[in-house]
């Protein structure tokens, strides 16, 4: 079994794609800042909450890779 292939979107409005890209980047930045604050301020070290933030960041980065016009790394 191989890795799933990225979905190719056809006839996607580039303006909507650009808008969604900006929203995802803003969310990623906000979540990364919140994760850092959690690491600094959390005296109990809530690792499950930290993991949740990491997964949310990862999922949004994955969404970015599926948008048309996104450069591949």
PELINBEL-V780408 format. One record per backbone hydrogen bond with DSSP energy under -1.0 kcal/mol. CO is the residue of the C=O (numbers start at 0). NH is the residue of the N-H. E is the energy in kcal/mol with one decimal. If there is no record, write none. Layout:
((CO | NH | E) (CO | NH | E))
//
This chain:
((12 | 16 | -2.2) (13 | 17 | -2.6) (14 | 18 | -2.3) (15 | 19 | -2.6) (16 | 20 | -2.4) (17 | 21 | -2.2) (18 | 22 | -2.2) (19 | 23 | -2.7) (20 | 24 | -2.4) (21 | 25 | -2.2) (22 | 26 | -2.4) (23 | 27 | -2.7) (24 | 28 | -2.3) (25 | 29 | -2.6) (26 | 30 | -2.9) (27 | 31 | -2.6) (28 | 32 | -2.2) (29 | 33 | -2.3) (30 | 34 | -2.5) (31 | 35 | -2.2) (32 | 36 | -2.4) (33 | 37 | -2.4) (34 | 38 | -2.4) (35 | 39 | -2.1) (36 | 40 | -3.1) (37 | 41 | -2.2) (40 | 42 | -1.0) (44 | 46 | -1.6) (45 | 49 | -2.0) (46 | 50 | -2.5) (47 | 51 | -1.9) (48 | 52 | -2.1) (49 | 53 | -2.3) (50 | 54 | -2.4) (51 | 55 | -2.3) (52 | 56 | -2.5) (53 | 57 | -2.5) (54 | 58 | -2.5) (55 | 59 | -1.8) (56 | 60 | -2.1) (57 | 61 | -2.2) (58 | 62 | -2.0) (59 | 63 | -1.9) (60 | 64 | -1.3) (62 | 65 | -1.1) (66 | 69 | -1.5))
//
